[in-house]
Amino acid sequence: MKTLSDYLQIDASEFEKLHILDTFIDIDTNLFVDPLLLKNIDIVEFSDSRKNLEGYFAKIIKLLSVSTKEDDIAWRVARKLLIFQEVRGVAIGYGKRSSNGSGVGMYLANKLIKRGYELVQLGIKDPEVFELIGLFEEGFGADRLSDMTIKILKHDFYTFTENAVKRLGIKKVVQLKTEKRIYTLPRHPNGKHGIIFLPKNILKDLPVAVSWADIDNLVAFNSQLRAKLNALIGDVFQERNKKIRKDIIRERLFKDPENIKELINTYRSFSPKPYDFSKDPKGEFIFNALAKDYTKKYPIELQPLKSPTIEDIEGLVNKIVEKFRQHIEYNGLNKQLYDIDGFKKKLRPERYTQLLFYAMSDIYCDANNIDLNRESNAGSGSVDFKYSYGYDLRYVVELKHSANNLLHGYEKQLKLYKQSENAKRSAYVVIQVANNKQRIIELQSIYKKEHEAGNKPPKIFVLDGRLKPSASLR
């Protein structure tokens, strides 16, 4: 598992000095550019970025202000400013998104412009409203806000990257010709285009205001606004499992433009903090170091497989899972499944546990000539891991936290994956992170029923990842 610094053969500490995100080559990192963090960034290449971003959105507001009807000239010019292709080479991982971002096409741009026009008609002419547009419009989330910001400010990012190339003496480079000038960027691993470096201090795990489900930090900053929003839309959040309807929220807020103005003023005054890379609460990076540490301390003695059978691959997977169990249940790795701060503990996302297992598997598989792919997609959804040798020998593994939808994953997802990936065998690894034993009993009951019927159900592993009280407290 390589990082950018590994690939470019640069010491990781040099990336740190320049505040460059040193992400992984083969997986995505769930971090995004938060435009609000540009307010206080202390990097010379971005000194005018916040002003330029607001200027760009102000231009759209001005066009919508003079538009008299939908699809007139001003409307079309404004809409064109919101249409952009995927950002290529943005260094937030090269996994599922293949280093491309999320663009905005004609359909979504038209929806955004309609919403912007509606806001202008209500007297809202603050450029920041387009940074909050994801609160009112489906299909515009953290990835698109991040990529839109990068696209608008692309020359700042190109300059930042080019200057880093010079300072670090990077040899693997390509030339990028733009309407302004030619930039020298690091060469992407696929050799087709460049890499765009991102400064760590404008990144968050979720921008301040892209989802009503996660807007607590912002509205807590203004108690008066919080009270208003609770009165207007508090009932929308009562059913936490129900999809939050942005159209309902929009309808209620738009009845009084003062609500939106207060929201914008609060947003403008808010000072967010970038992602805490030192604590890494979501486990976006720490898993790799942990995997290296544990596999070094607790190696698996395996013989290289010259011409393996599916039984050999299954045996390898069994050994890796059982070693992972040992780490979780006896070697203290269960503590790393949680973000622990004093007496506070919060379970890290399921994705983190998957990455931790993936990184350990990768190290073991590398020594045994076994191909390991994460989130392989063959048309019916994504499987967490696929172990293979050649074309015919494939073994798929799904890993789940017990607090999530275990039965759906077992009964439907893995069967589909097994068919579409043409896998010979499969396994279902459950990390028990809650006292929900009944779910696990039901899961094992399904396995027993399928097995007795002569089918070949995915093998089930249950690993206890719950935190145990210390001996003195038992």
TIVO-743296 format. One line per 10 residues: number of its first residue (from 1); their letters; for each residue x, y, z of C-alpha. Coordinates in pm, 1 decimal. Layout:
! TIVO-743296
NUM	a	X:Y:Z ~ ...
***
This chain:
! TIVO-743296
1	mktlsdylqi	0.0:0.0:0.0 ~ 180.1:311.3:-126.0 ~ 145.4:675.1:-30.4 ~ 211.1:968.1:-261.7 ~ 550.3:1021.6:-101.9 ~ 635.1:652.9:-156.8 ~ 535.2:674.1:-522.0 ~ 726.3:998.1:-582.7 ~ 1023.3:876.2:-374.5 ~ 1013.3:1175.1:-141.9
11	dasefeklhi	1057.5:1153.3:234.0 ~ 716.7:1189.8:402.0 ~ 856.9:1455.1:637.2 ~ 918.7:1680.9:335.5 ~ 550.0:1659.8:245.9 ~ 467.6:1751.8:604.4 ~ 689.3:2063.2:591.7 ~ 492.3:2190.3:292.0 ~ 155.9:2092.1:449.0 ~ 81.0:1856.6:156.5
21	ldtfididtn	-168.6:1575.8:207.5 ~ 27.7:1251.0:174.1 ~ -257.2:1027.5:70.6 ~ -267.8:667.0:-47.8 ~ -230.5:563.1:-409.1 ~ -482.2:279.0:-421.3 ~ -768.0:392.6:-193.8 ~ -979.9:701.5:-147.0 ~ -944.6:932.0:150.0 ~ -1274.4:1070.7:277.3
31	lfvdplllkn	-1154.5:1428.8:312.1 ~ -1282.2:1732.5:124.5 ~ -1179.8:2090.2:55.3 ~ -1389.3:2315.9:276.5 ~ -1415.3:2659.5:109.6 ~ -1469.0:2826.6:446.0 ~ -1120.2:2718.3:555.7 ~ -973.5:2939.8:283.9 ~ -1049.0:3243.3:501.5 ~ -749.7:3196.3:728.2
41	idivefsdsr	-508.8:2985.8:523.7 ~ -145.5:3092.2:562.7 ~ -8.4:2965.8:229.9 ~ 103.4:3227.5:-18.1 ~ -43.7:3052.7:-323.5 ~ -389.6:3076.6:-164.8 ~ -369.8:3432.4:-28.9 ~ -642.1:3556.6:-267.9 ~ -837.5:3234.0:-301.9 ~ -1124.0:3319.4:-69.0
51	knlegyfaki	-1178.3:3656.9:-235.7 ~ -1164.5:3500.1:-583.3 ~ -1411.2:3228.1:-488.4 ~ -1661.7:3480.4:-356.0 ~ -1605.6:3690.3:-667.6 ~ -1691.5:3393.7:-888.2 ~ -2018.9:3330.0:-705.8 ~ -2093.3:3705.5:-698.2 ~ -2073.9:3703.5:-1079.1 ~ -2342.0:3431.6:-1088.3
61	ikllsvstke	-2560.0:3628.2:-845.4 ~ -2526.0:3939.9:-1061.1 ~ -2631.8:3750.9:-1373.5 ~ -2933.6:3603.8:-1197.5 ~ -3025.9:3949.3:-1070.0 ~ -3066.2:4079.8:-1425.5 ~ -3230.3:3764.6:-1558.4 ~ -3599.7:3820.7:-1633.1 ~ -3702.5:3465.1:-1711.9 ~ -3576.2:3111.0:-1713.0
71	ddiawrvark	-3330.1:3031.5:-1993.1 ~ -3273.1:3388.2:-2107.7 ~ -2916.6:3493.5:-2193.8 ~ -2819.0:3592.4:-1838.0 ~ -2964.4:3268.5:-1703.0 ~ -2771.4:3057.0:-1954.1 ~ -2442.8:3237.4:-1886.4 ~ -2490.8:3189.7:-1511.0 ~ -2569.8:2823.0:-1559.3 ~ -2260.2:2775.0:-1773.6
81	llifqevrgv	-2047.1:2900.5:-1484.0 ~ -2171.2:2609.4:-1273.6 ~ -2106.0:2337.7:-1532.0 ~ -1768.7:2169.1:-1500.0 ~ -1613.7:1833.9:-1574.2 ~ -1461.2:1604.0:-1317.7 ~ -1140.4:1728.0:-1160.2 ~ -860.9:1497.5:-1270.3 ~ -568.4:1403.7:-1050.5 ~ -685.6:1556.0:-721.4
91	aigygkrssn	-474.9:1389.1:-453.2 ~ -743.1:1259.2:-220.2 ~ -678.0:898.2:-313.1 ~ -686.6:696.0:-633.6 ~ -934.0:426.8:-541.5 ~ -1302.5:406.8:-620.6 ~ -1313.9:752.2:-776.3 ~ -1002.0:679.7:-981.0 ~ -855.0:1017.1:-878.5 ~ -1139.8:1198.3:-1051.9
101	gsgvgmylan	-1388.1:1409.2:-864.4 ~ -1757.0:1472.8:-905.6 ~ -1842.0:1716.8:-1181.2 ~ -2160.8:1913.7:-1240.5 ~ -2346.0:1851.0:-1565.4 ~ -2629.8:2037.2:-1732.9 ~ -2904.6:1868.5:-1529.6 ~ -2761.3:1947.3:-1186.7 ~ -2639.0:2293.2:-1292.4 ~ -2991.9:2376.5:-1404.1
111	klikrgyelv	-3129.2:2270.9:-1063.9 ~ -2866.3:2479.9:-883.7 ~ -2935.2:2785.9:-1097.9 ~ -3309.1:2752.4:-1039.5 ~ -3242.9:2742.8:-667.6 ~ -3005.4:3039.1:-694.1 ~ -3261.0:3237.0:-896.7 ~ -3526.5:3163.0:-634.6 ~ -3293.7:3292.0:-362.2 ~ -3214.0:3608.1:-560.0
121	qlgikdpevf	-3587.1:3671.6:-599.4 ~ -3613.6:3651.3:-221.5 ~ -3350.5:3924.2:-193.2 ~ -3061.1:3691.5:-106.3 ~ -2757.4:3818.6:-296.3 ~ -2473.6:3698.6:-75.5 ~ -2220.5:3495.8:-279.0 ~ -2177.6:3251.7:12.1 ~ -2524.3:3116.0:-59.5 ~ -2373.2:2892.5:-328.5
131	eliglfeegf	-2153.4:2729.4:-64.4 ~ -2471.4:2649.5:127.8 ~ -2667.5:2533.5:-175.2 ~ -2614.2:2169.3:-80.8 ~ -2844.6:2224.1:216.1 ~ -3133.8:2291.9:-18.4 ~ -3062.3:2077.0:-322.9 ~ -3036.5:1699.0:-353.5 ~ -2733.0:1566.0:-537.7 ~ -2496.0:1840.2:-427.3
141	gadrlsdmti	-2284.0:1716.1:-140.6 ~ -1934.9:1738.3:4.2 ~ -1760.7:1589.9:-299.9 ~ -1916.6:1834.3:-546.0 ~ -1865.9:2137.9:-321.8 ~ -1501.4:2036.5:-279.4 ~ -1446.7:1976.9:-650.6 ~ -1629.8:2295.5:-748.2 ~ -1398.7:2490.2:-517.4 ~ -1091.7:2326.9:-672.0
151	kilkhdfytf	-1220.7:2386.8:-1023.7 ~ -1286.8:2756.9:-965.1 ~ -948.3:2802.2:-797.5 ~ -760.8:2553.6:-1016.7 ~ -473.8:2791.0:-1097.9 ~ -403.9:2838.6:-726.2 ~ -385.7:2461.4:-682.4 ~ -172.0:2420.0:-995.0 ~ 69.9:2687.0:-870.1 ~ 85.1:2531.5:-523.0
161	tenavkrlgi	160.9:2193.9:-679.6 ~ 418.0:2325.7:-926.3 ~ 604.9:2512.5:-653.5 ~ 610.4:2193.7:-445.1 ~ 750.6:2002.3:-743.4 ~ 1040.1:2249.7:-759.0 ~ 1104.4:2250.9:-384.1 ~ 1094.8:1873.7:-354.8 ~ 1289.1:1805.5:-672.2 ~ 1026.0:1567.1:-807.5
171	kkvvqlktek	1142.6:1393.3:-1123.9 ~ 822.3:1216.9:-1234.0 ~ 643.5:1510.1:-1398.0 ~ 407.4:1599.8:-1681.9 ~ 321.1:1930.1:-1848.3 ~ -32.6:2065.3:-1816.5 ~ -132.9:2325.8:-2072.8 ~ -407.8:2564.5:-1956.8 ~ -563.1:2882.3:-2091.0 ~ -320.8:3083.1:-1873.3
181	riytlprhpn	8.6:2895.8:-1901.7 ~ 180.0:2558.1:-1885.3 ~ 224.6:2398.9:-1541.4 ~ 466.5:2125.6:-1435.4 ~ 286.2:1870.1:-1218.7 ~ 378.1:1529.8:-1071.4 ~ 294.9:1248.4:-1309.0 ~ -8.8:1042.9:-1213.4 ~ 52.8:666.9:-1161.3 ~ -153.1:595.4:-1472.4
191	gkhgiiflpk	84.9:814.5:-1673.7 ~ -199.5:1000.1:-1845.8 ~ -218.6:1325.3:-1650.3 ~ -85.7:1512.8:-1349.3 ~ -144.2:1503.6:-976.4 ~ -284.9:1806.5:-792.2 ~ -149.0:1844.2:-438.4 ~ -382.6:1961.0:-162.1 ~ -279.0:2155.9:148.7 ~ -387.8:1975.7:464.6
201	nilkdlpvav	-514.8:2290.3:636.0 ~ -813.9:2334.2:403.0 ~ -937.5:1976.4:441.9 ~ -1218.2:1841.1:658.8 ~ -1392.9:1508.0:688.2 ~ -1709.1:1701.8:599.7 ~ -1736.7:2069.3:499.5 ~ -1919.8:2291.1:745.6 ~ -2253.5:2310.0:567.7 ~ -2336.8:2042.5:314.5
211	swadidnlva	-2575.0:1827.4:516.2 ~ -2852.7:1915.8:757.3 ~ -2772.1:1597.1:946.4 ~ -2426.0:1735.8:1032.6 ~ -2491.7:2106.4:1071.6 ~ -2489.0:2102.8:1454.1 ~ -2141.7:2260.6:1477.3 ~ -2250.9:2560.5:1274.5 ~ -2586.8:2632.9:1436.9 ~ -2443.0:2576.4:1784.5
221	fnsqlrakln	-2233.1:2885.0:1710.5 ~ -2553.4:3093.6:1705.9 ~ -2805.8:2997.3:1972.5 ~ -3072.5:3224.2:1825.4 ~ -3043.3:3058.1:1485.2 ~ -3043.9:2714.7:1645.7 ~ -3370.9:2793.1:1822.2 ~ -3525.1:2917.5:1496.6 ~ -3417.4:2611.7:1300.6 ~ -3543.5:2378.9:1571.3
231	aligdvfqer	-3882.5:2551.0:1560.7 ~ -3897.2:2539.6:1180.7 ~ -3751.1:2201.9:1093.0 ~ -3681.1:2020.6:1420.8 ~ -3947.4:1758.2:1351.3 ~ -3766.5:1655.0:1030.2 ~ -3481.7:1516.3:1241.8 ~ -3688.9:1322.5:1494.2 ~ -3677.6:1001.3:1292.1 ~ -3302.1:957.1:1255.2
241	nkkirkdiir	-3331.8:662.6:1017.8 ~ -3559.9:853.1:783.0 ~ -3399.7:1027.0:486.3 ~ -3393.9:1400.0:553.9 ~ -3612.6:1571.4:295.4 ~ -3435.4:1880.5:167.5 ~ -3745.2:1990.8:-20.5 ~ -3941.3:2011.8:306.1 ~ -3659.7:2204.9:474.2 ~ -3632.9:2438.1:175.0
251	erlfkdpeni	-4006.1:2506.5:168.2 ~ -4013.8:2605.4:535.7 ~ -3697.9:2817.5:530.4 ~ -3784.0:3002.8:210.5 ~ -4108.3:3133.8:359.8 ~ -3905.1:3397.6:542.4 ~ -3582.8:3526.5:375.4 ~ -3459.5:3645.0:715.6 ~ -3403.5:3280.8:812.3 ~ -3169.3:3232.8:518.8
261	kelintyrsf	-2992.6:3564.0:577.0 ~ -2926.8:3468.1:937.8 ~ -2796.4:3130.8:826.4 ~ -2559.3:3299.1:579.3 ~ -2438.4:3551.1:840.2 ~ -2369.5:3269.1:1084.8 ~ -2183.8:3076.0:815.8 ~ -1979.4:3384.0:725.1 ~ -1877.7:3439.0:1089.2 ~ -1796.4:3078.0:1163.1
271	spkpydfskd	-1432.5:2971.1:1197.9 ~ -1404.9:2597.2:1133.4 ~ -1100.9:2388.0:1212.1 ~ -936.5:2156.8:958.3 ~ -926.9:1782.2:1005.0 ~ -718.8:1678.8:1305.6 ~ -447.0:1472.9:1138.7 ~ -262.4:1414.2:1465.7 ~ -559.7:1240.6:1634.3 ~ -709.8:1112.1:1307.2
281	pkgefifnal	-1053.5:1050.9:1466.1 ~ -1200.3:885.6:1153.1 ~ -896.7:661.5:1110.1 ~ -820.6:781.6:757.9 ~ -443.6:729.8:794.6 ~ -357.7:554.7:1119.6 ~ -471.9:213.8:993.8 ~ -165.9:176.1:771.5 ~ 86.2:231.7:1051.1 ~ -110.8:-2.0:1278.4
291	akdytkkypi	-116.5:-272.7:1011.5 ~ 259.4:-250.0:963.0 ~ 320.2:-255.6:1336.9 ~ 93.6:-553.6:1410.4 ~ 204.5:-763.5:1114.6 ~ 565.8:-708.2:1215.6 ~ 502.7:-797.5:1580.5 ~ 274.2:-1089.8:1501.1 ~ 376.4:-1239.4:1164.9 ~ 203.2:-1533.4:999.0
301	elqplkspti	440.0:-1802.7:885.6 ~ 318.6:-1895.2:538.5 ~ 473.8:-2079.7:251.0 ~ 459.7:-1899.4:-87.5 ~ 185.9:-2048.3:-309.4 ~ 322.9:-2152.1:-648.3 ~ 8.5:-2305.0:-803.8 ~ -265.2:-2249.6:-544.1 ~ -608.0:-2409.3:-538.8 ~ -920.9:-2240.7:-408.2
311	edieglvnki	-867.4:-2440.7:-87.9 ~ -520.9:-2283.7:-56.2 ~ -665.7:-1933.6:-95.3 ~ -942.2:-2013.5:152.4 ~ -680.3:-2139.8:396.2 ~ -486.3:-1816.6:355.5 ~ -797.9:-1609.1:419.6 ~ -883.3:-1819.1:725.0 ~ -535.2:-1761.6:868.5 ~ -553.5:-1387.3:804.0
321	vekfrqhiey	-898.8:-1358.1:964.8 ~ -792.7:-1565.0:1264.9 ~ -480.1:-1353.0:1306.0 ~ -700.9:-1042.5:1286.6 ~ -919.5:-1200.0:1557.4 ~ -613.9:-1251.3:1774.0 ~ -515.3:-887.5:1732.2 ~ -867.4:-765.0:1814.1 ~ -953.3:-997.8:2100.6 ~ -615.3:-1049.5:2268.4
331	nglnkqlydi	-352.7:-805.6:2138.8 ~ -536.5:-478.4:2212.5 ~ -633.7:-384.5:1856.8 ~ -998.7:-349.9:1966.3 ~ -904.2:-19.9:2132.9 ~ -798.2:113.7:1794.5 ~ -1151.1:62.1:1659.6 ~ -1256.4:357.8:1875.0 ~ -1164.7:723.1:1893.1 ~ -1090.2:750.5:2265.0
341	dgfkkklrpe	-1051.0:1090.4:2430.0 ~ -1031.6:1059.2:2808.0 ~ -1358.9:900.2:2919.5 ~ -1518.8:964.4:2582.8 ~ -1516.1:689.8:2325.5 ~ -1667.4:686.0:1978.8 ~ -1666.6:394.1:1740.5 ~ -1473.8:475.4:1426.7 ~ -1653.3:417.3:1094.8 ~ -1688.7:66.4:955.1
351	rytqllfyam	-1476.4:182.0:662.9 ~ -1179.9:228.4:898.8 ~ -1201.8:-132.5:1021.5 ~ -1222.4:-248.8:660.1 ~ -911.6:-46.5:573.3 ~ -725.9:-186.8:873.3 ~ -810.9:-541.3:769.6 ~ -725.1:-460.4:408.7 ~ -382.5:-319.3:499.2 ~ -296.1:-626.5:707.2
361	sdiycdanni	-423.4:-859.6:435.6 ~ -222.1:-671.0:176.8 ~ 101.4:-731.1:365.6 ~ 30.4:-1102.8:409.7 ~ -92.1:-1149.8:50.8 ~ 206.6:-973.6:-98.2 ~ 432.1:-1245.0:39.3 ~ 215.2:-1517.8:-114.0 ~ 160.0:-1397.5:-470.8 ~ -212.3:-1344.3:-405.4
371	dlnresnags	-393.8:-1053.1:-566.6 ~ -605.0:-851.2:-324.1 ~ -851.7:-585.7:-438.7 ~ -1067.0:-364.3:-221.4 ~ -1420.6:-263.0:-325.7 ~ -1414.2:-444.3:-655.5 ~ -1719.9:-352.8:-861.1 ~ -1866.7:-595.7:-1110.6 ~ -2204.2:-435.5:-1169.2 ~ -2409.8:-541.0:-865.9
381	gsvdfkysyg	-2245.6:-326.9:-601.6 ~ -1909.8:-330.5:-426.7 ~ -1751.2:-612.6:-231.7 ~ -1507.6:-522.2:42.5 ~ -1230.3:-761.1:-61.0 ~ -1155.9:-1002.3:-341.1 ~ -866.1:-1245.2:-309.1 ~ -766.4:-1403.0:-639.1 ~ -501.4:-1597.2:-823.5 ~ -524.3:-1577.5:-1200.0
391	ydlryvvelk	-872.2:-1549.4:-1347.0 ~ -1053.9:-1853.5:-1211.9 ~ -962.7:-1863.7:-842.5 ~ -1156.1:-1593.0:-657.0 ~ -1258.3:-1563.3:-294.8 ~ -1470.0:-1269.4:-179.4 ~ -1494.0:-1134.3:174.9 ~ -1740.7:-887.4:322.6 ~ -1658.7:-718.5:655.3 ~ -1930.7:-557.4:866.6
401	hsannllhgy	-1973.9:-396.6:1206.5 ~ -2244.7:-580.3:1400.9 ~ -2429.8:-251.7:1456.1 ~ -2498.4:-226.4:1081.9 ~ -2737.5:-421.5:859.2 ~ -2593.4:-769.4:896.4 ~ -2875.6:-976.4:752.1 ~ -2909.2:-771.4:434.1 ~ -2538.1:-792.5:373.2 ~ -2531.1:-1166.1:425.8
411	ekqlklykqs	-2845.0:-1275.5:245.0 ~ -2833.1:-1046.4:-55.0 ~ -2510.3:-860.3:-108.8 ~ -2263.5:-1146.8:-85.8 ~ -2475.8:-1376.3:-301.2 ~ -2483.8:-1111.7:-572.9 ~ -2113.3:-1045.9:-539.4 ~ -2035.1:-1414.4:-554.0 ~ -2230.5:-1448.4:-879.4 ~ -2095.9:-1136.0:-1047.3
421	enakrsayvv	-1733.4:-1191.8:-947.0 ~ -1758.1:-1561.2:-1036.8 ~ -1606.6:-1639.7:-698.4 ~ -1563.3:-1998.8:-586.9 ~ -1594.6:-1930.7:-213.9 ~ -1688.0:-1639.1:13.2 ~ -1678.3:-1531.1:377.0 ~ -1859.8:-1285.0:600.3 ~ -1654.4:-1125.4:877.7 ~ -1856.3:-962.8:1156.5
431	iqvannkqri	-1687.6:-732.2:1406.8 ~ -1906.7:-727.7:1716.8 ~ -1905.7:-367.9:1839.8 ~ -2234.3:-364.1:2031.4 ~ -2430.9:-590.0:2264.9 ~ -2659.0:-714.7:1988.1 ~ -2607.4:-1087.1:2016.8 ~ -2953.9:-1162.1:1877.2 ~ -2855.4:-1030.9:1533.1 ~ -2555.3:-1260.2:1527.4
441	ielqsiykke	-2767.7:-1557.6:1636.4 ~ -3010.8:-1486.1:1350.7 ~ -2719.1:-1462.3:1109.9 ~ -2576.9:-1795.3:1221.4 ~ -2922.2:-1949.0:1196.8 ~ -2943.2:-1847.1:829.0 ~ -2602.8:-2003.9:766.7 ~ -2707.6:-2330.4:933.8 ~ -3031.9:-2346.8:735.3 ~ -2851.0:-2285.1:403.7
451	heagnkppki	-2578.4:-2536.0:487.4 ~ -2823.6:-2809.5:583.4 ~ -3009.2:-2748.5:256.6 ~ -2692.6:-2841.4:69.3 ~ -2608.2:-2489.8:-41.9 ~ -2270.4:-2323.8:-1.8 ~ -2338.4:-2019.6:215.9 ~ -2061.8:-1771.1:293.8 ~ -1859.4:-1878.3:593.6 ~ -1922.0:-1661.8:901.0
461	fvldgrlkps	-1651.0:-1526.8:1132.2 ~ -1752.0:-1331.7:1443.7 ~ -1477.7:-1124.1:1607.2 ~ -1542.5:-951.7:1939.2 ~ -1435.2:-589.0:1899.8 ~ -1609.2:-456.3:2209.4 ~ -1407.8:-268.7:2469.5 ~ -1353.8:-469.5:2784.9 ~ -1344.8:-317.2:3132.8 ~ -1003.2:-322.0:3295.5
471	aslr	-927.9:-606.7:3537.8 ~ -954.6:-369.8:3835.0 ~ -1312.8:-280.9:3737.9 ~ -1442.5:-632.8:3679.7
***
